[in-house]
Amino acid sequence: MTQTGLDAPRRILVAGATGYIGQPVVRALVAAGHDVIALSRRRAGVGASLDAGSIRKRLHGAEVRFGDVTDPTWVAKKGMAGAPFDAVVSCLASRTGDPRDAWRIDHGANQHLLDAAMARGVEHFVYLSAICVQNPQLAFQHAKLAFEAALRAAPIGHAIVRPTAFFKSISGQVERVRRGRPFIVIGDGTSIACKPICAHDLANFIAAAVVDPRYRDRTLPIGGPGPALTPRDQGALLFELTGRSPRFREVPLKLLDAVVRVLSAAGRHSEILATKAELARIGRYYATESMLVRDAATGHYDADATPSFGTTTLRDHYTRVLRDGLHGHELGDHAVF
């Protein structure tokens, strides 16, 4: 079903279709006139709150196929059944960052998709990765990098999209500020920064990466519009929008380090505590590393080198959330982030 031209409709498989980014990706591709087949679990969403009927409504315009992406036989025989596909888009990601889940999903399930895509003669694979893999210290980052390497080595066109922070991941303190409580920062809140991007803008970028030859066979870091923002900038914006006087609570980094050390030691004797230790390391990572393009030689994060895309700013997002609530932006299993 190979097509030519940016506007020609494609037959596209989307995995991870019910996720925070997967849903708007499906909507963007359907709106562009593509024939979209969306893969989903039968129960999805935060706390598995979405049943099959709800999932179909959210993915209106796409054909939804329910199954298990960790099962290579299902992926090959059911998920990718039918007419040939022009492209695969994977928005699959582990829900918590737990090492076992990371290697099962971020690497394993994506590898099943890639294997099936190559077997079916698919020409293009778009993978939603993360900008944090530039400085890997955590299991899920290594799992993502392992799949990135497999994708680059495969005889298939690819685009690897590495977004900065999602709006969802920096919305956890909106209610705190609304209730008059202080905004929590690590240290003084100025040592890290990001160029956050909204789900709709990122989805449009991913949809473009499916069809635009300029994005083919490239790794694509991408952020949202506007300047890079530190956690203190984010807090100041919330105080401004709520009309409250700025109040910050500074948490010393050494406190996070102590938590990581204790849980890591205890985790040598308990699988549950080992998982908690990894989650604590994830929290520490995001508290100390910028979500911007990183110079591998110097370790310097560069806001100017981080591309911007889209039109929705964090101010727009906070304004909407303060008016309408966090609907659709709940952290759920990602609360540690």
SEFI-88846 format. One record per residue (C-alpha): residue in three letters; chain; x, y, z. Coordinates in steps of 0.5 Angstrom, whole numbers. Layout:
BEGIN
r | c | X | Y | Z
ala | A | X | Y | Z
...
***
This chain:
BEGIN
r | c | X | Y | Z
met | A | 0 | 0 | 0
thr | A | 6 | 5 | -1
gln | A | 4 | 12 | -2
thr | A | 8 | 18 | -5
gly | A | 7 | 25 | -2
leu | A | 6 | 28 | 5
asp | A | -2 | 28 | 4
ala | A | -3 | 21 | 1
pro | A | -7 | 17 | 7
arg | A | -3 | 11 | 10
arg | A | -5 | 5 | 13
ile | A | -1 | 6 | 20
leu | A | -1 | 1 | 26
val | A | -1 | 5 | 33
ala | A | 2 | 1 | 39
gly | A | 1 | 4 | 46
ala | A | -5 | 7 | 43
thr | A | -9 | 9 | 50
gly | A | -3 | 12 | 53
tyr | A | -2 | 20 | 55
ile | A | 1 | 21 | 48
gly | A | -2 | 15 | 44
gln | A | -9 | 17 | 45
pro | A | -7 | 24 | 41
val | A | -3 | 21 | 36
val | A | -9 | 16 | 34
arg | A | -13 | 23 | 34
ala | A | -8 | 26 | 30
leu | A | -7 | 21 | 25
val | A | -14 | 20 | 24
ala | A | -15 | 27 | 23
ala | A | -10 | 27 | 17
gly | A | -14 | 22 | 14
his | A | -10 | 15 | 15
asp | A | -13 | 8 | 16
val | A | -11 | 7 | 23
ile | A | -11 | 1 | 27
ala | A | -10 | 2 | 35
leu | A | -7 | -4 | 39
ser | A | -10 | -4 | 46
arg | A | -10 | -8 | 53
arg | A | -18 | -10 | 54
arg | A | -17 | -5 | 61
ala | A | -13 | 1 | 60
gly | A | -12 | 8 | 63
val | A | -10 | 10 | 70
gly | A | -12 | 4 | 75
ala | A | -14 | 0 | 69
ser | A | -21 | 5 | 69
leu | A | -22 | 4 | 61
asp | A | -26 | -2 | 59
ala | A | -27 | -4 | 52
gly | A | -33 | 1 | 50
ser | A | -29 | 7 | 53
ile | A | -23 | 5 | 49
arg | A | -26 | 5 | 43
lys | A | -30 | 12 | 44
arg | A | -23 | 15 | 46
leu | A | -20 | 12 | 40
his | A | -26 | 14 | 35
gly | A | -24 | 13 | 28
ala | A | -19 | 8 | 29
glu | A | -20 | 0 | 29
val | A | -18 | -2 | 36
arg | A | -15 | -9 | 37
phe | A | -15 | -12 | 44
gly | A | -9 | -16 | 46
asp | A | -2 | -17 | 49
val | A | 4 | -13 | 46
thr | A | 8 | -17 | 50
asp | A | 6 | -24 | 46
pro | A | 10 | -24 | 40
thr | A | 5 | -29 | 37
trp | A | -1 | -25 | 38
val | A | 3 | -18 | 35
ala | A | 5 | -22 | 29
lys | A | -2 | -26 | 28
lys | A | -7 | -22 | 31
gly | A | -4 | -15 | 32
met | A | -1 | -14 | 25
ala | A | -6 | -18 | 21
gly | A | -10 | -16 | 15
ala | A | -8 | -11 | 9
pro | A | 0 | -9 | 9
phe | A | 2 | -3 | 14
asp | A | 6 | 3 | 11
ala | A | 8 | 5 | 18
val | A | 8 | 3 | 25
val | A | 8 | 8 | 31
ser | A | 10 | 6 | 38
cys | A | 8 | 10 | 44
leu | A | 9 | 4 | 48
ala | A | 13 | 5 | 55
ser | A | 13 | 2 | 62
arg | A | 8 | 5 | 67
thr | A | 13 | 5 | 73
gly | A | 20 | 5 | 71
asp | A | 21 | -2 | 75
pro | A | 27 | -6 | 71
arg | A | 23 | -12 | 70
asp | A | 17 | -8 | 67
ala | A | 22 | -3 | 63
trp | A | 26 | -9 | 60
arg | A | 19 | -13 | 58
ile | A | 16 | -7 | 55
asp | A | 21 | -1 | 53
his | A | 25 | -6 | 50
gly | A | 22 | -13 | 49
ala | A | 15 | -11 | 47
asn | A | 18 | -6 | 42
gln | A | 22 | -11 | 39
his | A | 16 | -16 | 38
leu | A | 13 | -10 | 34
leu | A | 19 | -9 | 30
asp | A | 20 | -16 | 28
ala | A | 13 | -17 | 26
ala | A | 14 | -10 | 22
met | A | 20 | -13 | 18
ala | A | 17 | -19 | 17
arg | A | 11 | -16 | 14
gly | A | 15 | -11 | 10
val | A | 13 | -5 | 13
glu | A | 17 | 1 | 11
his | A | 17 | 6 | 17
phe | A | 18 | 5 | 24
val | A | 17 | 11 | 29
tyr | A | 19 | 10 | 36
leu | A | 17 | 15 | 42
ser | A | 23 | 15 | 46
ala | A | 25 | 20 | 51
ile | A | 30 | 25 | 52
cys | A | 33 | 23 | 59
val | A | 36 | 17 | 55
gln | A | 42 | 22 | 53
asn | A | 45 | 21 | 60
pro | A | 43 | 14 | 62
gln | A | 43 | 12 | 69
leu | A | 36 | 8 | 70
ala | A | 34 | 1 | 68
phe | A | 28 | 4 | 63
gln | A | 33 | 9 | 60
his | A | 38 | 3 | 58
ala | A | 32 | -1 | 56
lys | A | 30 | 4 | 51
leu | A | 37 | 5 | 49
ala | A | 37 | -2 | 47
phe | A | 31 | -2 | 43
glu | A | 34 | 5 | 39
ala | A | 40 | 1 | 37
ala | A | 36 | -5 | 35
leu | A | 32 | 0 | 31
arg | A | 37 | 4 | 28
ala | A | 41 | -3 | 26
ala | A | 34 | -6 | 23
pro | A | 33 | -6 | 15
ile | A | 27 | -1 | 16
gly | A | 26 | 7 | 16
his | A | 26 | 10 | 22
ala | A | 24 | 16 | 26
ile | A | 26 | 16 | 34
val | A | 23 | 22 | 37
arg | A | 26 | 24 | 44
pro | A | 21 | 29 | 47
thr | A | 23 | 33 | 53
ala | A | 18 | 34 | 59
phe | A | 11 | 33 | 58
phe | A | 6 | 38 | 61
lys | A | 3 | 32 | 65
ser | A | 9 | 30 | 69
ile | A | 10 | 38 | 72
ser | A | 3 | 38 | 74
gly | A | 3 | 35 | 80
gln | A | 3 | 41 | 85
val | A | -2 | 45 | 81
glu | A | -7 | 43 | 87
arg | A | -2 | 44 | 92
val | A | -1 | 51 | 90
arg | A | -9 | 52 | 89
arg | A | -10 | 50 | 96
gly | A | -5 | 55 | 99
arg | A | 1 | 51 | 100
pro | A | 8 | 52 | 98
phe | A | 11 | 49 | 92
ile | A | 17 | 44 | 93
val | A | 23 | 45 | 90
ile | A | 30 | 41 | 90
gly | A | 35 | 45 | 93
asp | A | 34 | 52 | 90
gly | A | 30 | 50 | 84
thr | A | 34 | 53 | 79
ser | A | 39 | 48 | 77
ile | A | 35 | 44 | 72
ala | A | 30 | 46 | 67
cys | A | 26 | 43 | 61
lys | A | 22 | 46 | 55
pro | A | 16 | 42 | 56
ile | A | 11 | 40 | 51
cys | A | 4 | 39 | 51
ala | A | 1 | 32 | 49
his | A | -3 | 35 | 43
asp | A | 3 | 38 | 40
leu | A | 8 | 32 | 41
ala | A | 2 | 28 | 37
asn | A | 2 | 33 | 31
phe | A | 10 | 32 | 31
ile | A | 10 | 24 | 31
ala | A | 4 | 24 | 26
ala | A | 9 | 29 | 22
ala | A | 15 | 24 | 23
val | A | 10 | 18 | 20
val | A | 10 | 22 | 13
asp | A | 15 | 27 | 12
pro | A | 22 | 25 | 9
arg | A | 26 | 30 | 13
tyr | A | 25 | 26 | 19
arg | A | 27 | 19 | 16
asp | A | 32 | 16 | 19
arg | A | 34 | 21 | 25
thr | A | 34 | 22 | 32
leu | A | 29 | 28 | 34
pro | A | 30 | 31 | 40
ile | A | 24 | 36 | 41
gly | A | 21 | 41 | 46
gly | A | 15 | 45 | 47
pro | A | 15 | 53 | 45
gly | A | 18 | 58 | 49
pro | A | 24 | 59 | 54
ala | A | 27 | 53 | 58
leu | A | 23 | 53 | 65
thr | A | 27 | 51 | 72
pro | A | 22 | 48 | 77
arg | A | 22 | 55 | 81
asp | A | 20 | 58 | 74
gln | A | 14 | 53 | 74
gly | A | 12 | 55 | 81
ala | A | 13 | 62 | 80
leu | A | 8 | 61 | 74
leu | A | 3 | 58 | 78
phe | A | 3 | 63 | 84
glu | A | 2 | 68 | 79
leu | A | -4 | 65 | 76
thr | A | -7 | 63 | 82
gly | A | -6 | 70 | 85
arg | A | -2 | 68 | 91
ser | A | 4 | 70 | 94
pro | A | 10 | 66 | 92
arg | A | 12 | 61 | 97
phe | A | 17 | 55 | 96
arg | A | 20 | 50 | 100
glu | A | 27 | 48 | 99
val | A | 28 | 40 | 100
pro | A | 36 | 39 | 100
leu | A | 38 | 34 | 95
lys | A | 42 | 30 | 101
leu | A | 35 | 28 | 103
leu | A | 34 | 24 | 97
asp | A | 41 | 21 | 97
ala | A | 39 | 18 | 104
val | A | 33 | 15 | 102
val | A | 36 | 12 | 95
arg | A | 42 | 9 | 100
val | A | 37 | 6 | 105
leu | A | 32 | 3 | 100
ser | A | 38 | 1 | 96
ala | A | 41 | -3 | 102
ala | A | 35 | -6 | 104
gly | A | 33 | -8 | 97
arg | A | 39 | -13 | 97
his | A | 34 | -17 | 101
ser | A | 27 | -15 | 98
glu | A | 25 | -15 | 91
ile | A | 19 | -10 | 93
leu | A | 24 | -5 | 97
ala | A | 29 | -6 | 91
thr | A | 23 | -4 | 86
lys | A | 22 | 2 | 91
ala | A | 30 | 4 | 91
glu | A | 29 | 4 | 83
leu | A | 23 | 9 | 84
ala | A | 27 | 13 | 88
arg | A | 33 | 13 | 84
ile | A | 28 | 15 | 78
gly | A | 25 | 21 | 83
arg | A | 33 | 23 | 84
tyr | A | 34 | 23 | 77
tyr | A | 29 | 28 | 75
ala | A | 30 | 32 | 81
thr | A | 38 | 33 | 78
glu | A | 38 | 33 | 71
ser | A | 35 | 38 | 66
met | A | 30 | 35 | 60
leu | A | 34 | 39 | 55
val | A | 39 | 37 | 49
arg | A | 46 | 35 | 52
asp | A | 53 | 35 | 50
ala | A | 56 | 29 | 51
ala | A | 63 | 31 | 51
thr | A | 62 | 37 | 56
gly | A | 55 | 34 | 60
his | A | 52 | 41 | 59
tyr | A | 45 | 42 | 58
asp | A | 43 | 47 | 52
ala | A | 36 | 50 | 52
asp | A | 38 | 53 | 45
ala | A | 40 | 47 | 42
thr | A | 33 | 44 | 44
pro | A | 28 | 44 | 38
ser | A | 22 | 47 | 40
phe | A | 15 | 45 | 36
gly | A | 8 | 47 | 37
thr | A | 4 | 53 | 40
thr | A | 1 | 51 | 47
thr | A | 5 | 54 | 53
leu | A | 6 | 52 | 60
arg | A | 2 | 58 | 62
asp | A | -4 | 56 | 57
his | A | -4 | 49 | 60
tyr | A | -4 | 51 | 67
thr | A | -9 | 56 | 66
arg | A | -13 | 51 | 63
val | A | -12 | 46 | 69
leu | A | -14 | 51 | 74
arg | A | -20 | 52 | 71
asp | A | -22 | 45 | 69
gly | A | -18 | 41 | 73
leu | A | -13 | 35 | 72
his | A | -18 | 31 | 67
gly | A | -13 | 27 | 63
his | A | -7 | 29 | 66
glu | A | -7 | 25 | 72
leu | A | 0 | 22 | 74
gly | A | -3 | 15 | 76
asp | A | 3 | 10 | 76
his | A | 8 | 15 | 74
ala | A | 7 | 19 | 80
val | A | 14 | 18 | 82
phe | A | 16 | 23 | 76
***
